[in-house]
Amino acid sequence: MINKLVSRYWLAPLLAGCLGACTGVGPTASLFRPSSLHDQYGQSLKTAKLDKTALGTDWITAGERALTDSLRITVPYRESGYFSASRAFAVGYRIDVQRGDRMLVRVETQGRSDTQVFIDIFALDSRNRTSLVASSKADTNVLAWEPRKTQTYLIRIQPELLRTGRYTVSITREPALSFPVQGRDSRQISSFFGASRDAGRRRHEGVDIFAPRGTPAVAAVDGVVTGVGTNSLGGNVAFLTDNERNIRLYYAHLDRWHVTNGQRVSVGDTIGFVGNTGDARTTGPHLHFGIYGFSEGATDPLPFIRLGRGPARQVLLDDARLGDSVRVSVARSTVRLSPTSDSPVLREVAREAGAVIVGGTQAWLRVELPDGLVGYVTSKATEPVRRPLRSLRLTTPGNLLDTADASAATIDTLAAGTPLEVLATTGSFQLVRRPNGQTGWLLRPAGP
């Protein structure tokens, strides 16, 4: 067991030195280098022989637990939270993401010292197995990421050891590509991917963006122009190849071109001008915009170009409430998987049940119950524990415990006759406060 007071003086520089030494340099380093900064940090614990200590083990366990006990949110979202140097911390958020989204995860910390926060993105398969797809870089608490597949992903956030601070996490979505018609946005799309064409004989393989004839159709990505030409359906067409994403952008019904084959263009450069050539002669001028993968057929372009949902607007929790204890103030409440009233219920809790605020928003608190369960409870169903529920005086000696568990560590042994205030309850335990302000959990006396 590491002495925590001593460890704060020597553990941080030891880990910093080991992180620098363990990453490796040279052409063979990648054979042994962990796949993320989080993994490198975990490796540094092992190299320093700290993975067998309580502190190191707790950090590794917290990171693993965040992959299974993750919470579900919808984007855009933000909330505040708290982590302590005395306890390893990690949190996981599950989100549903479409290919074509560009996700931005930002973690801002406030504390006495700078804190490295590891942000990792995992893909979840149908059996909830995780695979790492993106990680934040060193010295930054921001991660921009574009998924290559439509599915559920998990965002894990974990600070380094021996740091105390508050944090705000915000997760927002933007389109991966720039909009392909100058002066327009996705509100001008009037025909969508998959719509029936030719009496059901084929499906629409793109979106139609209506604009006056001659409006510039512009490059939605940096890339190389290929396939400038004419065909019976698209009329005057051009392809723009995006090697970074392995896709080709299709511009059709152009009135005329403004590029040639092989030309390299940047976002916003004019590819051609909106028209109604090809099979669009009987409709108004518009750009047919499609996306084709290198190894698959057409994909829905809408997620790539639709308007973002803007910044997260949840009202943040007052920093002073982070880490506070609360109790349920209604007859019955529910702890939920997500901060919404229709989210799956993790547990029902009765009046007086105690919990600790570990994060959340003004409307939804992310709480930890005495047995370690973490979830969201509506703020309206809770109240602070500052005002006692009732008073009592011990009739027999009792142990004041640090958690609501018979095997928990004893904070102090209380003598018979000790006056106490009851702040909250859970199961066979009650959270009590002594006259000197000390709080802890006490086993309820057996009934008559």
N, C-alpha and C positions, 0 to 999 in steps of 0.2 A: 504493500500500500504506500503510495507516495504521500508525503506530507504536503498538503496543498499550499501552505504558506511558503515552504521552501521551493516548491515546484514553480511558483510564479517568477522566481528570480532566475532560474536556470533553464526551465523547459522551453520558453519562447526562443531565446537565442540558439539553443541546441537544434530546435526544429527548423529555424531559419537557415542555419548552416547546412543541415542535412538536406533541406529542400534544394539548395543550390548544388550540393554534391551529388544528389541522387538522380537528377534529371538527365545527366549524360550529355556528351558532346561528340559529334563525329558521325560518320555514315552508319555505324552499327548501333548507335544509341537507341534508335527506334525499335530495335528488337526486344529491348528490355524496359523501355520507358512505359509507365502506366498511361492509360488512355485519356486521362483528364488531370487537372490540377488537384481535384479532390482525391483521386487515386494516388497521385504523387505525395500528397500530404499524408494519406494513410500509410503509404510505403515508408515515409520518413518516421512515423511512429514505430513501425516495426524495426527499422534500422537502429533507432535509438532505444530499442527494447522496451518501448512504452506500451505496446499493444497488449501486454499481459498485465498491465497495471489497471486499477479500477478506472482511472481517468481516461486512459487510452481505449480501454474496452468499451466504456460508455459512449465515447465519441463514435467509434465504429458501429456499435449497436444502434445508436440514434440514427445514423445515416441509412442503415439497412431497414430500420423500422419505418422510416419515412417513405420507403418504396411500397410498403404494403398498407400502412395506416394513413394513406393519403386522403386529402379532402377534395371534393369536386367543386369547381367554380366555373362561371361563364365569363367571357372576356367582352368588354374591358372590365378589369377588376383591380382594386387596391385595398390593402389593409395594413394596419400597423401591428407590431409584435415586440417581444422582449426576449433577450437571451442573457444568461448569467454565467459568469466565470466559474461558478461552483457546480454547474450542471451542463452536461453535453446537450446540444440542441440541434434539431433538424426538422424541417417541415416539408411535406409534399403536397402539390396541388395537381389534380387531374383536370385536363381540358380537352375538349373535342376540337380538332383543327382540320381544315381542309387544305389540300394541295393548292397553292396559289396565295395562301396567307403569308404574310411576313409578321412574325411575332417579335415583340420587344419586351424583354423582362428587365426591369430595373430595380435594384435594391439600394436604398439609401440608409445609411447607418448614422446614428448619433451616439457618441460615447466619449470617454476620456482619451482614447487612443484609436488610431486607425485600425480597422478590422478587415481582414481578408474574408470575403464571403464567397463560397463556392456555389455557382449556379450550374446545374446539370440538367439536361433534357433527355428523357428516356421515352422510347416508343413502347407501347403496351400491346401485346398480341391478345388473341381471344382467350388465352389462358392466364392473362395478367402477368406474363413473363416480361421482364424489362430488358431493353438493349439501348445502350448509350448512343445518342445521335448528335449531341452538341454540348459544348461546355464553354464557360466564360474563360477569358484569357487572364493572365496575371495582372494584378494591379488595376483591375476594373470590376465594377459591380453591375455591369450592363451586358446583356447578351441579346443580340439580334439574330434571328434564326428563321429559316424558311423550310417547312417540312416538305419532304419529297413524296409523301403519301398521306391520303386522308384517313385519319384514325384518331384514337385517343393517345394523348401523350401525358407524361408526368414531369412536372418541374420540381426538382429538389433544391432547396436552399439550406445551406449549412455553414455557419461561421466557424472559424478556427477556434482552437481551444483557448481557455483562459482569457476570454474577452467578455465584458459586460456592456450591453448597450441596447438601445431601441432601434427598430428598423421599420421602414415602410417599403413594401413590395408593390409594384404596379406592373400589370400585364396588359398590353394593348395589342391591337391588330391593325395592320395596314395592308394595302394591296402590294403584291410582290412586284408588279409591273406598273409603269407609268400609263396613263390613259392614252389610247391610240388616236384620238381625234382632238385636235386643238380647240380649246375653249369649251369642251364638253366634259361630262362625267357620266357615271353609270346610270344616272337618272334619265339619260336620253336613249337608253337601250329599250327597244320595243319588241324584239323577237329574240327568244332565248334558245339556248342549246337544247336539242332533243325535240323541238317542235316538229310536227308532221309537215312533210313536203310532198308535192306531186301525188295528192290523194293517198298518202300513207306509204307510198313506195320507197321513200327515204326519209331520213331525219336530218334536221338542221344541225350542221356541225360547227356552229359558232354562234355569235350574237350579232345583231344588226344595230348599228348606231346611226341614227338619223341626224343629218346636218345639211345646211345649204350646199348646193353644188359649188365646188371649188374650195371648200374648207380643207385645210391641210390635214392629211392623215399622217401621223408622226410616229417615229420609232418609239416603241414602248420599252426597249432595252438597248443596251450597247450590243452591236453585233454586226454580222456581214449579210449583205443583201444577196439573195439567190433566187432563181426562178422567176425573174421578170419576164412577163409574157402575157398571152391571151388564151382563154379557153371559153367554151360555150356557156358554162354556168357562171363563172366568176367574171367574165369579161376581161378587163385589164387587171392583172393580178401581180403580186410580188410576195416573195417569202423573205423573212428576216430570221436568220439563224442565231440562236442564243446557245452557245456551247457551254456556258456555265450551268444552265438548267437542263440541257439536253432537250431543247424544244425548238420548233420552228413556228414563227408567227405568220399567219396568212392574211394578207390584205386583198380584198376583192371588190369588184364593181367600181374600180377607180376611174375617174374621168380621164386622167392621164398620169403618167409616172413622173417622178422627179429624181430617180436613182437609176443606176445600171448594175448589172450582175457583177458581183465581186466587190462592190463598194462597201467600205466600212463606215458605219454610222454610229452616232451617239444618241442617247435619249433626247427626244425632242426634235431631232432632224426630220425634215419632211421626206416621206416615202413617196407620196403622190397626193392626189386631190380627190375628194369625195365626189362620186358620180353615181350612175345607175346603168353601167354597161353590163353585158352578159344577159342573164335571164332576169335582171332587175329592171328592164326597160319600162315595165308597166307600173313600177312603184316609184316613190320619191327617192331622191338622192340619199344614199346611206353607205356606210362602210360595213361590209361583212368582215368580221374579225374572228379568226379561228386560231387554235393552238393544236399542234401535232407533236407528239413525242417522237424521239428518234427510233424507238423500238416498239411503239404502240400507236394506235390510231388517234382520232380526235379526242380531246379532253375539253371539258367545260371551261371556257376562258373567264367566266364571270368572277370566280374567286380571285383571279389574278389582277382584275382591274376595278372591282367594285369599290365604292367609297369605304374608307375605314370607319370604324364606329366611334372615333374620337377618343379623348382621354377618359380614364376612369374617373367617375364622379362620386363614388361612395364617400360619405362623410367619415373622416378618420376618427378613431377613438382618441380621447384625450390621453396624452402620454402618461399623465399622473395615475391613470387607472390600470395601466399595464402592471401585472404582477399582483394586483389586489385580489382579495377573496370576496366572493359574492355568494348569495344563497337564493334559492328559488323562492319567489314571493307569491306564487299562485298555487292553487290546489294541486295542479299537475302541469308539467312542462315536458318538452322533448328536446333531446340533444340530436342534432341533424348532421348529415354528411356534408351539406352545402348551406350557405347562408341564404336560404329561401324557404318559404313556408311549405312548399310542395316537395321538398327534398326528402330522400329516404331517412327514416328514423333510426338512429343508432341505439337510443335508449330512452325510456320514459323515466322521469325523476319527479319525486314528490316534493311538496312544500318543505322548506328548511334544508333541502339538500345543498351541500356546499361544493364550491368549485373555485378554481383560480383562473383569472383572466390571463391568457397567454398571447392574445392578439385579437384581431377582428376590426369591426367598424362600429360606428355609433349605434347602428341599428342591430347588428348581429355580433355577439361576442364569441370569439373562439376560446373555449374554456377547456381546462383539464380537470377531470373528476379525480377524486382521491385514489381510485384504482388505476389511473393512468389513461383512461379513455379520453380522447380529444375530439371535439366536435363543436358545432355552432348552436347557440341558444339565443333566442330573441332577447334583446336587452330589456324589453318591457316586462319580461317574466322574472327578472332578477332584482335584487336590491343589495346595497353594500352591507357588510357584516359589522359595521361600526356600532350600530345599536344592538345590544344583546337581546336575544329572544326571552331569556329568563335567567335567574340566578340560582345557584345551588351551593351547598356546602358539603364537602366530602365526608361521608360517614366512616369510610375506611381508607387506608393509604392507597394511592394509585400512581401509575406511571404516565407521565406526559410524553407522548410519542410524536415523532416528526412526520409520520404519515398514518393514515387510518388502516393500520395493519398490525395484528398482534405480534408479528415478528419484527416490526420497525424499531429503529434506534430510539433509545430512551433519552429525552431531553433533560428530564429531571424527575425525581420521585417526590410526589406530593404527600404531605402528611394528612392524616384525618383531621377534619375541621377546616381545611383550606377553602376559602371562599373563591368561587369561580363564576364567570359569566359564560353562558352557552351562546355561541355565535351561529352554528350550523350543525347539521347532522348528516350522517350517511351510514346506512346499515346499523351495526351495533356500536358505532362510534359517534362521538360528538366533538366538534371543534370548540375549544374553550379558551378563555383568556383569564390570566391571573391579574390581581390588582397592580402588579408591576408592569403590565402590558405584554408579558410573554404569552404566546399562543402555542397551542399544540392539540393533538388528538388524544382523547381519553375514552377508554372502554366504558360503555354505559353499565351501570350496576344492574345485576340480574333482578328481574321482577320478583314480586312476592310469590 
